[in-house]
Amino acid sequence: GRRRAKPFPQAAMAAYDEVDRVPAVASRMSSKLTTSLSEVGLICLKPMLEQAGVLTYACLGSLAEDELQDFSRRIQAAGFGIGHRRSFMELWREAQAPRTERFEFDDVAPISSMLSPKLYFGLSRRALEKLEPLLAQQGIQSSACLEKLSSDERMELANALEAAGFDPGRTLTALHELIKRGTMDVQEWLPPLLSQESPDVINAAERPSKRLKADPQTSIASAALVDKGLASPFSETVLTKSNKSGAASNEHAPKALLNLMKLAGENPLDESGKQWDRRVSREAIDKAITLVKVAPAEVVRFKDKKSGKFIDARIPTVVLALVRLHAACSGKHVADDRIARVAFEVMENQAYDPIRAFFSLCPESLLCPPSAMRVLGSGEIGVVFLDEASGTVVKIMLEDHAKSEYEIFCSFADAGLAARPVALQGPEIVPGGVLYSIHMEAIKHTLSDLLQASIPCGPRHGLSPLTLVAAERVAKELVRAFQQMWDNRLVHGDLHLNNVAVKNYETQPMIQFIDFGRSARSIAASQSGAGQALRAGHEQDVFRFIIELCDSFGELQWTKQDQMKECEKEIKELQRSKAVKALSETISHSAAMPSLCKGVQIKLDSLSLASTTVQSELHEARRVAGLQAFIAGEGTSLQQAEAAYNAILLAVVDYACTKLDLSFTGPPSCTNRHLRQAVEKRRKLSCNAYFKSSLFWGFD
């Protein structure tokens, strides 16, 4: 049989997170680049490429000529010959070939920790994961190595931390707690300059690390959140003293989390009532403000406990989303008015500063990046955020099937029908279920945005839909996407205009889908019962899209017609107000005065009054002309929008008639009731068949 390696005696007896041995060096290069190097006989250059940071085939192709020449000189200096340099130049030219937009899963650099399990888990428990590449670059790969650093070496580490943008005082203080040195206090551990400049950090580090006595059913009161609030340079929060005596205490959760714990029925305050709060640094606020582009708010209503009156308040959408997500993670039903009251209290405790309120809700504990401060959408079990720093979309879900959704997402992306998925984080076990977050590329335009686009038109926004030529191109690509879904045995399940993304709609459109919560993929044979479920799911996608297309145009038509009626009403009101009659009566009355002097004075006053009235009259005439032009333009734009809707509908209906045997009477237009009735009848049948099948429930 095979020979088994003898395990390390210490590692065999200790838990995995207590093993302080540096793991074996793993490949940091993507499989595609490794295979390419092996095929041309350049596998010997793999360590040099890894050291240079060239880890993917795409990165190799993006090298500039001067960078290529510099690396060729490094190859020559390492003792390799001209054949190696020539082969590397040929491989670089091949990597520069045009690539398709399809994401290549074999060209992703593997993620592996270079630290010992003990050091890695110690960093993770204190929310110091971002120190991993910096420590590995410095060669500090175990807790024993970190503990043996001299004063000069710790000063060098502090300089490296400061150069990387971290706070060296707080970071080294957290590292001192990590190794738990009993023979050296924190003042001796910190370099002399840092120990003199940051006494508050030292005092904060000397606090006892006492965990909360929380119910295991309450994730919000978990000790992990307390650790994340203590000396974490990545959330950029520090502790502030809140008790009158000035002695800092970390025995209780922040005020924002106390309010959230009340949702779960907990009362974490003791008899003394002391508490500490999380205060966001000015640097973190400035950085967050530079990232925020849009900060929408939502009006909520709740009942005040003291007065008993209802209060209307504007709460930032991101704060409300985090509060709802915390409440969902508690595993208990929380009423909307109670969530609104808690969100208002969070804003009140943070001096109505939305940035401070966002950081006080500990977004990292919900797998939400600290720079994801814009909400794109929310539902009962998840919220979709936009990470302003990286430009990616983060979908946080409280669902058990999030992993299968991610796999289906990858299947759609592999078929060229979805944007590139970036990563899947989780699971995070909470009382309400299992928390996951899916990171994906952001999309710029949906089909709904293109069909209902608007542009500024004076004080209003006028309709600016797709042109007929662009709509026909989009319709052609949409039919191709439907056919590709059928060929790859994929079902979306929730296809409407907001779930259809369109790229390059003006030149060469590309259709992609988003939101795969109801999607499925059939891997069984087409002769089995799964073939009928697959057809039912495909009919559900096509017929649901036709219904949504007709509903979207009907809603747009009703909105624009109502807006034009309001403009016509305003024109009639302006035309009824005639100031000319009042002006003529004033002038005729002034001319009838007998006194000559008074007549001259009254004539001058009448001329001044006439000039003012003429200006007012011209202003009203401009308003009337602007409203008339807006009505005429909106009528033309509405006809253009109807033509775009009908062009897309014509292509999809033709596909449904050919592929799915759809029949109806009348022309294929959004206003045809017979078409809508026939499609709705088929949709209900396919909906029941698909959502009750084993394909949807994952038994295929």
C-alpha positions as CSV (number, residue, x, y, z in Angstrom):
1,G,0.0,0.0,0.0
2,R,0.9,3.7,0.0
3,R,3.3,5.0,2.6
4,R,1.7,7.4,5.1
5,A,3.6,10.4,6.3
6,K,4.1,10.5,10.0
7,P,2.2,13.3,11.5
8,F,3.8,16.0,13.7
9,P,3.4,14.9,17.3
10,Q,2.4,18.4,18.5
11,A,0.1,19.0,15.6
12,A,-1.6,15.6,16.1
13,M,-2.5,16.4,19.7
14,A,-3.5,20.0,19.3
15,A,-6.6,21.5,17.7
16,Y,-6.2,22.8,14.2
17,D,-6.5,26.4,15.2
18,E,-3.7,25.9,17.7
19,V,-1.2,24.5,15.2
20,D,1.6,27.1,14.8
21,R,3.5,25.5,11.9
22,V,3.7,27.3,8.6
23,P,1.8,25.4,6.0
24,A,3.5,24.0,2.9
25,V,4.0,26.4,0.0
26,A,1.0,26.1,-2.3
27,S,0.8,27.3,-5.9
28,R,-0.4,30.9,-6.1
29,M,-0.7,30.8,-9.9
30,S,-3.9,30.0,-11.9
31,S,-4.2,26.7,-13.6
32,K,-4.4,28.2,-17.0
33,L,-1.1,30.1,-16.7
34,T,0.6,27.0,-15.1
35,T,-0.5,24.8,-18.0
36,S,0.7,27.4,-20.5
37,L,4.1,27.6,-18.9
38,S,4.4,23.8,-18.9
39,E,3.4,23.5,-22.6
40,V,6.2,25.9,-23.7
41,G,8.8,24.5,-21.2
42,L,8.9,27.5,-18.9
43,I,7.7,25.9,-15.7
44,C,11.1,26.9,-14.3
45,L,10.0,30.5,-14.4
46,K,7.0,29.9,-12.2
47,P,8.7,31.1,-8.9
48,M,9.9,34.3,-10.6
49,L,6.4,35.1,-12.0
50,E,4.8,34.4,-8.6
51,Q,7.4,36.8,-7.0
52,A,6.6,39.4,-9.6
53,G,2.9,39.1,-8.9
54,V,2.0,37.7,-12.4
55,L,-0.5,35.0,-11.2
56,T,-3.0,34.8,-14.1
57,Y,-2.9,34.5,-17.9
58,A,-4.8,37.7,-18.3
59,C,-2.2,39.5,-16.1
60,L,0.6,38.2,-18.3
61,G,-1.2,39.6,-21.4
62,S,-1.7,43.0,-19.8
63,L,2.0,43.6,-19.3
64,A,3.4,46.6,-21.1
65,E,6.5,46.4,-23.3
66,D,8.8,48.1,-20.8
67,E,7.6,45.7,-18.0
68,L,8.3,42.8,-20.4
69,Q,11.8,44.0,-21.1
70,D,12.4,44.5,-17.4
71,F,11.3,40.9,-16.6
72,S,13.4,39.6,-19.5
73,R,16.5,41.2,-17.9
74,R,15.6,39.5,-14.7
75,I,15.4,36.2,-16.5
76,Q,18.8,36.8,-17.9
77,A,20.2,37.8,-14.5
78,A,18.8,34.6,-13.0
79,G,21.0,32.5,-15.4
80,F,18.4,31.4,-18.0
81,G,19.3,31.5,-21.7
82,I,18.0,33.2,-24.8
83,G,15.6,30.3,-25.5
84,H,13.8,30.9,-22.3
85,R,13.5,34.7,-23.1
86,R,12.3,33.9,-26.6
87,S,9.7,31.4,-25.5
88,F,8.5,33.8,-22.8
89,M,8.1,36.6,-25.5
90,E,6.0,34.2,-27.6
91,L,3.8,33.3,-24.7
92,W,3.3,37.0,-23.9
93,R,2.1,37.6,-27.5
94,E,-0.4,34.7,-27.3
95,A,-1.7,36.1,-24.0
96,Q,-2.3,39.5,-25.7
97,A,-4.7,38.0,-28.2
98,P,-8.3,39.4,-27.9
99,R,-10.3,37.7,-25.2
100,T,-14.0,37.1,-25.0
101,E,-16.1,38.7,-22.3
102,R,-16.9,35.2,-21.0
103,F,-15.4,34.6,-17.6
104,E,-12.7,31.9,-17.5
105,F,-12.8,30.0,-14.2
106,D,-9.4,28.4,-14.8
107,D,-7.7,31.7,-14.9
108,V,-8.3,32.6,-11.3
109,A,-5.4,32.7,-8.8
110,P,-6.1,30.3,-5.9
111,I,-6.6,31.7,-2.5
112,S,-4.5,30.0,0.2
113,S,-3.3,31.3,3.5
114,M,0.5,31.5,4.0
115,L,0.2,31.8,7.7
116,S,0.1,29.1,10.4
117,P,-3.5,28.1,11.4
118,K,-2.9,29.6,14.9
119,L,-1.9,33.0,13.6
120,Y,-4.6,33.0,10.9
121,F,-7.4,32.1,13.2
122,G,-6.1,34.6,15.8
123,L,-6.3,37.4,13.2
124,S,-9.8,36.3,12.1
125,R,-11.2,36.4,15.6
126,R,-10.0,40.0,16.0
127,A,-11.1,41.1,12.5
128,L,-7.5,41.5,11.4
129,E,-7.7,39.4,8.2
130,K,-6.4,42.2,6.0
131,L,-3.0,41.9,7.8
132,E,-2.4,38.5,6.3
133,P,-0.7,39.6,3.1
134,L,1.4,42.2,4.9
135,L,2.6,39.8,7.5
136,A,3.3,37.1,4.9
137,Q,5.3,39.7,2.9
138,Q,7.4,40.5,6.0
139,G,8.0,36.8,6.6
140,I,6.0,36.7,9.8
141,Q,4.0,33.5,9.3
142,S,3.5,32.1,12.8
143,S,2.7,33.4,16.3
144,A,6.1,32.2,17.5
145,C,7.8,34.4,14.9
146,L,5.7,37.4,15.9
147,E,6.4,36.9,19.6
148,K,10.2,36.8,19.0
149,L,10.4,40.1,17.2
150,S,12.9,42.6,18.8
151,S,12.1,46.2,19.4
152,D,13.8,47.3,16.2
153,E,12.0,44.7,14.2
154,R,8.7,45.8,15.7
155,M,9.5,49.4,14.7
156,E,10.2,48.2,11.2
157,L,6.8,46.4,11.2
158,A,5.1,49.6,12.5
159,N,6.6,51.5,9.5
160,A,5.3,48.8,7.1
161,L,1.9,49.1,8.7
162,E,1.8,52.8,8.4
163,A,3.0,52.7,4.8
164,A,0.1,50.3,4.0
165,G,-2.4,52.7,5.5
166,F,-3.0,51.1,8.9
167,D,-2.8,52.7,12.3
168,P,0.4,51.2,13.7
169,G,-0.4,51.9,17.3
170,R,-3.8,50.2,17.3
171,T,-2.7,47.3,15.1
172,L,0.4,46.5,17.2
173,T,-1.8,46.7,20.3
174,A,-4.2,44.1,18.8
175,L,-1.2,41.9,17.8
176,H,0.0,42.1,21.4
177,E,-3.3,40.8,22.6
178,L,-3.2,38.1,20.0
179,I,0.1,36.5,21.2
180,K,-0.9,37.1,24.9
181,R,2.5,37.8,26.1
182,G,2.6,37.5,29.9
183,T,6.2,38.7,30.5
184,M,5.9,42.0,28.6
185,D,3.1,44.6,29.0
186,V,1.8,46.6,26.1
187,Q,4.0,49.6,26.8
188,E,7.1,47.5,26.5
189,W,5.7,45.7,23.4
190,L,5.0,48.9,21.5
191,P,8.0,50.8,20.0
192,P,9.1,53.8,22.1
193,L,7.6,56.4,19.7
194,L,4.3,54.7,19.5
195,S,4.0,54.2,23.2
196,Q,4.6,57.9,23.8
197,E,2.2,59.1,21.1
198,S,-0.8,56.9,21.8
199,P,-1.5,56.4,25.5
200,D,-5.3,56.2,24.9
201,V,-4.7,53.1,22.7
202,I,-2.6,51.5,25.4
203,N,-5.3,52.2,28.0
204,A,-7.9,50.7,25.7
205,A,-5.7,47.6,25.2
206,E,-5.3,47.1,28.9
207,R,-9.0,46.6,29.4
208,P,-10.1,43.1,30.4
209,S,-11.3,41.1,27.5
210,K,-14.6,40.1,29.0
211,R,-17.2,38.5,26.8
212,L,-20.9,39.1,26.9
213,K,-23.1,36.6,28.6
214,A,-25.5,36.3,25.8
215,D,-28.1,33.7,24.8
216,P,-26.7,31.4,22.0
217,Q,-30.0,32.1,20.2
218,T,-29.0,35.8,19.8
219,S,-26.3,36.4,17.2
220,I,-26.3,40.1,17.6
221,A,-25.1,39.8,21.2
222,S,-22.3,37.5,20.2
223,A,-18.8,38.1,21.5
224,A,-17.5,38.3,17.9
225,L,-19.1,41.7,17.5
226,V,-17.4,42.9,20.7
227,D,-14.1,41.8,19.4
228,K,-14.7,43.5,16.1
229,G,-15.3,46.7,17.9
230,L,-12.1,46.6,19.9
231,A,-8.9,47.9,18.2
232,S,-10.0,47.0,14.7
233,P,-8.1,49.1,12.1
234,F,-10.2,47.8,9.3
235,S,-13.6,49.0,10.6
236,E,-11.8,52.2,11.6
237,T,-13.6,52.5,14.9
238,V,-12.3,53.2,18.4
239,L,-13.8,53.0,21.8
240,T,-14.9,56.0,23.7
241,K,-15.4,56.5,27.4
242,S,-19.1,56.9,28.3
243,N,-19.2,56.6,32.1
244,K,-18.7,59.6,34.4
245,S,-15.7,58.3,36.2
246,G,-13.7,58.1,33.0
247,A,-12.9,54.4,33.3
248,A,-13.5,52.7,30.1
249,S,-15.5,49.5,30.1
250,N,-16.2,47.0,27.4
251,E,-18.6,44.8,29.3
252,H,-21.6,45.8,27.2
253,A,-22.4,46.1,23.6
254,P,-22.6,49.5,21.7
255,K,-25.9,51.4,22.0
256,A,-26.9,50.7,18.4
257,L,-26.5,46.9,19.1
258,L,-28.4,47.3,22.4
259,N,-31.4,48.5,20.5
260,L,-31.1,45.7,18.0
261,M,-30.8,43.1,20.9
262,K,-34.1,44.5,22.2
263,L,-35.7,43.2,19.0
264,A,-34.8,39.7,20.1
265,G,-36.2,40.3,23.6
266,E,-32.8,40.6,25.3
267,N,-31.8,43.0,28.0
268,P,-28.0,43.1,28.1
269,L,-27.8,46.1,30.6
270,D,-26.8,45.3,34.1
271,E,-27.7,47.2,37.3
272,S,-25.0,49.8,36.8
273,G,-26.3,50.7,33.3
274,K,-22.8,51.5,32.1
275,Q,-22.1,51.0,28.4
276,W,-19.5,51.9,25.8
277,D,-20.2,53.2,22.3
278,R,-18.4,52.8,19.0
279,R,-17.1,56.1,17.6
280,V,-16.0,56.4,13.9
281,S,-12.8,58.3,13.3
282,R,-12.8,61.4,11.2
283,E,-10.6,59.7,8.6
284,A,-13.1,56.9,8.1
285,I,-15.9,59.5,7.7
286,D,-13.9,61.5,5.1
287,K,-13.1,58.3,3.2
288,A,-16.8,57.2,3.3
289,I,-18.0,60.6,2.1
290,T,-15.7,60.5,-0.9
291,L,-17.2,57.1,-1.9
292,V,-20.9,57.9,-1.4
293,K,-22.5,59.2,-4.6
294,V,-26.2,58.7,-3.8
295,A,-27.7,58.5,-0.3
296,P,-31.5,57.9,-0.7
297,A,-33.8,58.0,2.3
298,E,-37.1,56.4,3.1
299,V,-40.0,57.9,5.1
300,V,-41.2,55.7,7.9
301,R,-43.8,56.1,10.6
302,F,-43.8,54.7,14.2
303,K,-45.5,55.4,17.4
304,D,-43.7,57.3,20.1
305,K,-43.7,55.6,23.5
306,K,-43.8,58.7,25.6
307,S,-46.4,60.9,23.8
308,G,-48.3,58.1,22.1
309,K,-48.3,60.0,18.8
310,F,-47.2,58.8,15.4
311,I,-44.0,60.3,14.1
312,D,-42.9,60.5,10.5
313,A,-39.1,60.4,9.9
314,R,-36.7,60.2,7.0
315,I,-34.2,57.4,7.6
316,P,-31.4,56.5,5.2
317,T,-32.2,53.4,3.2
318,V,-28.9,51.7,4.1
319,V,-29.6,52.1,7.8
320,L,-33.1,50.7,7.5
321,A,-31.7,47.8,5.4
322,L,-29.1,46.9,8.1
323,V,-31.7,47.1,10.9
324,R,-34.1,44.8,9.0
325,L,-31.2,42.4,8.3
326,H,-30.2,42.3,12.0
327,A,-33.9,41.7,12.9
328,A,-34.2,38.9,10.4
329,C,-31.0,37.3,11.8
330,S,-32.5,37.3,15.2
331,G,-34.9,34.6,14.1
332,K,-38.0,36.4,15.4
333,H,-40.7,38.4,13.7
334,V,-40.3,42.1,14.2
335,A,-43.0,44.6,13.2
336,D,-42.2,47.3,10.7
337,D,-43.1,50.1,13.1
338,R,-40.7,48.6,15.7
339,I,-37.9,48.4,13.1
340,A,-38.6,52.1,12.2
341,R,-38.4,53.1,15.8
342,V,-35.1,51.3,16.3
343,A,-33.6,52.9,13.1
344,F,-34.7,56.3,14.4
345,E,-33.0,55.7,17.7
346,V,-29.8,54.6,15.9
347,M,-29.8,57.9,13.9
348,E,-30.6,59.9,17.1
349,N,-27.7,58.2,19.0
350,Q,-25.3,59.0,16.2
351,A,-26.3,62.7,16.0
352,Y,-28.3,62.0,12.8
353,D,-25.1,61.3,10.9
354,P,-25.8,58.5,8.3
355,I,-22.1,57.5,8.1
356,R,-21.8,57.1,11.8
357,A,-25.1,55.2,12.0
358,F,-24.0,52.9,9.2
359,F,-20.7,52.0,11.0
360,S,-22.4,51.6,14.3
361,L,-24.6,48.8,13.0
362,C,-21.5,46.6,12.4
363,P,-22.0,45.8,8.7
364,E,-19.0,43.4,8.7
365,S,-20.9,41.1,11.1
366,L,-23.5,40.7,8.3
367,L,-20.9,39.9,5.6
368,C,-21.4,43.4,4.2
369,P,-18.3,45.4,3.2
370,P,-17.8,48.7,5.1
371,S,-17.8,50.6,1.8
372,A,-21.2,49.1,0.6
373,M,-23.3,52.1,1.5
374,R,-25.9,52.1,-1.3
375,V,-28.9,49.8,-1.4
376,L,-30.0,48.6,-4.8
377,G,-32.8,46.4,-3.6
378,S,-34.2,44.5,-0.7
379,G,-36.6,41.7,0.0
380,E,-37.8,39.5,2.8
381,I,-34.7,37.3,3.0
382,G,-31.9,39.5,1.5
383,V,-30.5,42.9,0.6
384,V,-28.5,43.9,-2.4
385,F,-25.7,46.5,-1.8
386,L,-23.4,48.3,-4.1
387,D,-19.8,48.4,-2.9
388,E,-18.7,51.9,-3.9
389,A,-15.0,51.2,-3.4
390,S,-14.7,48.1,-5.7
391,G,-17.8,48.7,-7.9
392,T,-19.1,45.2,-7.2
393,V,-22.6,44.2,-6.1
394,V,-23.0,42.3,-2.8
395,K,-26.2,40.3,-2.3
396,I,-26.6,39.2,1.3
397,M,-29.1,36.4,1.9
398,L,-30.5,34.6,4.8
399,E,-31.1,31.4,2.9
400,D,-30.0,27.8,3.1
401,H,-29.9,27.4,-0.7
402,A,-27.6,30.4,-1.3
403,K,-24.8,28.0,-2.3
404,S,-26.9,26.3,-4.9
405,E,-28.0,29.7,-6.2
406,Y,-24.3,30.6,-6.6
407,E,-23.7,27.4,-8.5
408,I,-26.6,28.2,-10.8
409,F,-25.3,31.7,-11.2
410,C,-21.9,30.2,-12.3
411,S,-23.8,28.0,-14.8
412,F,-25.5,31.1,-16.3
413,A,-22.2,32.9,-16.4
414,D,-20.5,29.9,-18.1
415,A,-23.2,30.0,-20.7
416,G,-22.6,33.7,-21.3
417,L,-26.0,34.6,-19.8
418,A,-24.9,36.4,-16.6
419,A,-22.2,38.7,-15.4
420,R,-19.1,37.3,-13.8
421,P,-19.6,36.1,-10.2
422,V,-16.7,37.2,-8.0
423,A,-17.0,35.3,-4.7
424,L,-19.3,33.5,-2.2
425,Q,-18.8,34.3,1.5
426,G,-20.4,32.3,4.2
427,P,-21.9,30.4,5.8
428,E,-22.5,32.6,8.9
429,I,-24.7,30.7,11.4
430,V,-27.3,33.0,13.0
431,P,-30.5,32.2,14.9
432,G,-32.6,33.1,11.9
433,G,-30.8,30.7,9.6
434,V,-27.6,30.7,7.5
435,L,-26.2,34.0,6.2
436,Y,-24.4,34.1,2.8
437,S,-23.2,36.9,0.6
438,I,-22.6,36.7,-3.2
439,H,-20.3,39.2,-4.8
440,M,-20.8,39.9,-8.5
441,E,-20.1,42.5,-11.2
442,A,-22.4,45.5,-11.3
443,I,-24.6,46.2,-14.2
444,K,-25.3,49.6,-15.7
445,H,-28.5,49.2,-17.7
446,T,-31.5,47.0,-17.4
447,L,-34.2,46.6,-20.1
448,S,-36.6,48.5,-18.0
449,D,-34.2,51.4,-17.7
450,L,-33.7,51.5,-21.4
451,L,-37.4,51.4,-22.3
452,Q,-38.4,54.0,-19.8
453,A,-35.3,56.2,-19.9
454,S,-35.9,59.9,-19.3
455,I,-33.9,63.1,-19.9
456,P,-34.3,66.6,-18.3
457,C,-36.8,68.7,-20.3
458,G,-37.2,72.0,-18.6
459,P,-38.6,71.7,-15.1
460,R,-39.7,68.1,-15.9
461,H,-38.2,64.9,-17.2
462,G,-39.2,63.8,-20.7
463,L,-39.3,60.3,-22.1
464,S,-36.3,59.1,-24.1
465,P,-36.8,55.5,-25.0
466,L,-34.8,53.1,-27.2
467,T,-34.9,53.8,-30.9
468,L,-36.6,51.3,-33.2
469,V,-33.2,50.1,-34.6
470,A,-31.7,49.6,-31.2
471,A,-34.9,47.8,-30.0
472,E,-34.8,45.4,-32.9
473,R,-31.2,44.6,-32.1
474,V,-32.0,44.0,-28.4
475,A,-35.0,41.8,-29.4
476,K,-32.8,39.6,-31.6
477,E,-30.3,39.1,-28.8
478,L,-33.1,38.4,-26.3
479,V,-34.4,35.6,-28.5
480,R,-30.9,34.2,-28.8
481,A,-30.6,34.3,-25.0
482,F,-33.9,32.4,-24.6
483,Q,-32.6,29.8,-27.1
484,Q,-29.3,29.5,-25.3
485,M,-31.1,29.0,-22.0
486,W,-33.0,26.1,-23.5
487,D,-29.9,24.6,-25.0
488,N,-28.0,24.8,-21.7
489,R,-31.1,23.4,-19.8
490,L,-31.4,26.5,-17.6
491,V,-34.5,28.1,-16.1
492,H,-34.5,31.6,-14.6
493,G,-37.9,31.4,-12.9
494,D,-38.3,35.1,-12.1
495,L,-37.8,36.9,-15.4
496,H,-39.0,40.5,-15.7
497,L,-37.6,43.6,-17.2
498,N,-35.5,44.6,-14.1
499,N,-33.8,41.2,-14.2
500,V,-32.6,41.6,-17.8
501,A,-29.3,43.5,-18.1
502,V,-28.3,44.9,-21.5
503,K,-24.7,45.8,-22.4
504,N,-23.6,47.8,-25.5
505,Y,-27.3,48.4,-26.5
506,E,-26.4,51.1,-29.0
507,T,-23.9,49.0,-31.1
508,Q,-23.8,45.3,-30.3
509,P,-26.3,44.4,-27.5
510,M,-25.5,41.6,-25.1
511,I,-28.2,40.1,-22.9
512,Q,-27.4,39.0,-19.3
513,F,-29.7,37.9,-16.5
514,I,-29.6,38.6,-12.7
515,D,-31.3,37.4,-9.6
516,F,-31.2,33.6,-9.6
517,G,-33.2,32.9,-6.5
518,R,-35.8,30.9,-8.4
519,S,-33.6,29.5,-11.0
520,A,-32.8,25.8,-11.7
521,R,-30.6,23.7,-13.9
522,S,-31.6,20.4,-15.3
523,I,-28.9,17.7,-15.5
524,A,-31.1,14.7,-16.0
525,A,-31.9,13.1,-19.4
526,S,-34.5,14.8,-21.5
527,Q,-36.5,11.6,-21.8
528,S,-37.2,11.6,-18.0
529,G,-39.8,13.6,-16.1
530,A,-37.3,16.4,-15.8
531,G,-37.8,17.2,-19.5
532,Q,-41.4,18.2,-18.9
533,A,-40.4,20.3,-15.9
534,L,-37.7,22.0,-18.0
535,R,-40.2,22.8,-20.7
536,A,-42.6,24.2,-18.1
537,G,-39.8,26.3,-16.6
538,H,-38.9,27.6,-20.1
539,E,-42.5,28.5,-20.8
540,Q,-42.7,30.2,-17.4
541,D,-39.7,32.4,-18.4
542,V,-41.0,33.3,-21.9
543,F,-44.7,33.9,-20.9
544,R,-43.8,35.8,-17.7
545,F,-41.5,38.1,-19.8
546,I,-44.3,38.8,-22.3
547,I,-46.8,39.6,-19.5
548,E,-44.2,41.9,-17.8
549,L,-43.5,43.6,-21.1
550,C,-47.2,44.4,-21.6
551,D,-47.7,45.5,-18.0
552,S,-44.6,47.8,-18.3
553,F,-45.9,49.6,-21.3
554,G,-49.4,49.9,-19.9
555,E,-48.0,51.5,-16.7
556,L,-45.8,53.8,-18.7
557,Q,-48.7,54.9,-21.0
558,W,-51.0,55.6,-18.0
559,T,-48.3,57.6,-16.2
560,K,-47.4,59.7,-19.3
561,Q,-51.1,60.3,-20.2
562,D,-51.8,61.4,-16.6
563,Q,-48.8,63.8,-16.7
564,M,-49.9,65.3,-20.0
565,K,-53.4,65.8,-18.6
566,E,-51.9,67.8,-15.7
567,C,-49.9,69.9,-18.2
568,E,-53.1,70.7,-20.2
569,K,-54.9,71.6,-17.0
570,E,-52.0,74.0,-16.1
571,I,-52.2,75.6,-19.5
572,K,-55.9,76.3,-19.1
573,E,-55.3,77.9,-15.7
574,L,-52.6,80.2,-17.2
575,Q,-54.8,81.2,-20.1
576,R,-57.7,82.2,-17.8
577,S,-55.6,84.6,-15.8
578,K,-55.6,87.7,-18.0
579,A,-53.8,90.7,-16.5
580,V,-54.3,92.8,-19.7
581,K,-57.9,93.6,-18.8
582,A,-56.9,95.0,-15.4
583,L,-54.1,97.1,-17.0
584,S,-56.5,98.6,-19.6
585,E,-59.0,99.5,-16.9
586,T,-56.3,101.2,-14.8
587,I,-55.0,103.3,-17.8
588,S,-58.5,104.4,-18.9
589,H,-59.4,105.4,-15.3
590,S,-56.1,107.4,-15.0
591,A,-56.7,109.3,-18.3
592,A,-60.1,110.6,-17.0
593,M,-58.5,112.6,-14.1
594,P,-59.0,116.4,-14.5
595,S,-55.7,117.7,-13.0
596,L,-52.9,118.0,-15.5
597,C,-50.1,117.5,-13.1
598,K,-51.7,114.5,-11.6
599,G,-52.4,113.3,-15.1
600,V,-48.7,113.4,-16.0
601,Q,-47.8,111.6,-12.8
602,I,-50.4,109.0,-13.3
603,K,-49.4,108.5,-16.9
604,L,-45.8,107.7,-15.8
605,D,-47.1,105.3,-13.1
606,S,-49.3,103.6,-15.7
607,L,-46.4,103.1,-18.1
608,S,-44.3,101.5,-15.3
609,L,-47.2,99.3,-14.4
610,A,-47.7,98.4,-18.0
611,S,-44.0,97.4,-18.3
612,T,-44.2,95.1,-15.3
613,T,-47.4,93.6,-16.5
614,V,-45.9,92.9,-20.0
615,Q,-43.0,91.1,-18.4
616,S,-45.3,88.9,-16.3
617,E,-47.4,88.3,-19.4
618,L,-44.3,87.2,-21.4
619,H,-43.3,84.9,-18.6
620,E,-46.8,83.3,-18.6
621,A,-46.6,83.0,-22.4
622,R,-43.3,81.2,-22.1
623,R,-44.7,78.8,-19.6
624,V,-47.6,78.0,-21.9
625,A,-45.3,77.5,-24.9
626,G,-43.0,75.3,-22.8
627,L,-46.0,73.1,-21.6
628,Q,-47.3,72.8,-25.2
629,A,-43.9,71.8,-26.5
630,F,-43.6,69.2,-23.6
631,I,-47.0,67.7,-24.4
632,A,-46.1,67.5,-28.1
633,G,-42.7,65.9,-27.4
634,E,-44.1,63.4,-24.9
635,G,-46.7,62.3,-27.4
636,T,-44.0,61.6,-30.0
637,S,-41.8,59.9,-27.4
638,L,-44.7,57.7,-26.3
639,Q,-45.3,56.6,-29.8
640,Q,-41.5,55.8,-30.1
641,A,-41.7,53.9,-26.9
642,E,-44.6,51.9,-28.1
643,A,-42.8,51.0,-31.3
644,A,-39.8,49.8,-29.2
645,Y,-42.0,47.7,-26.9
646,N,-43.8,46.2,-29.9
647,A,-40.5,45.4,-31.7
648,I,-39.3,43.4,-28.7
649,L,-42.7,41.8,-28.2
650,L,-42.9,40.8,-31.8
651,A,-39.6,38.9,-31.6
652,V,-40.4,37.1,-28.3
653,V,-44.0,36.2,-29.4
654,D,-42.7,34.8,-32.7
655,Y,-40.2,32.7,-30.7
656,A,-43.1,31.5,-28.4
657,C,-45.3,30.6,-31.4
658,T,-42.5,28.7,-33.1
659,K,-41.0,27.0,-30.0
660,L,-43.9,26.8,-27.6
661,D,-46.9,26.5,-29.9
662,L,-48.5,29.8,-28.7
663,S,-51.7,30.8,-30.6
664,F,-53.8,34.0,-30.4
665,T,-55.9,36.4,-32.5
666,G,-54.9,39.9,-33.5
667,P,-51.6,41.6,-34.0
668,P,-48.7,41.0,-31.6
669,S,-48.8,44.4,-29.8
670,C,-48.8,45.4,-26.1
671,T,-52.4,46.6,-26.3
672,N,-53.8,43.3,-27.7
673,R,-56.0,41.9,-25.0
674,H,-56.4,38.5,-26.8
675,L,-52.7,38.1,-26.8
676,R,-52.4,38.9,-23.1
677,Q,-55.3,36.5,-22.2
678,A,-53.7,33.6,-24.2
679,V,-50.3,34.2,-22.7
680,E,-51.6,34.5,-19.1
681,K,-53.5,31.2,-19.4
682,R,-50.3,29.4,-20.6
683,R,-48.3,31.1,-17.9
684,K,-50.5,29.9,-15.0
685,L,-50.2,26.3,-16.2
686,S,-46.5,26.4,-16.7
687,C,-46.0,28.2,-13.3
688,N,-47.8,25.5,-11.4
689,A,-45.9,22.8,-13.2
690,Y,-42.5,24.3,-12.7
691,F,-42.7,25.4,-9.1
692,K,-44.2,22.1,-8.0
693,S,-41.6,20.0,-9.9
694,S,-38.6,18.3,-8.6
695,L,-36.4,20.4,-10.8
696,F,-37.2,23.6,-8.8
697,W,-36.9,21.9,-5.4
698,G,-33.5,20.5,-6.3
699,F,-34.3,16.8,-6.7
700,D,-33.4,16.6,-10.4
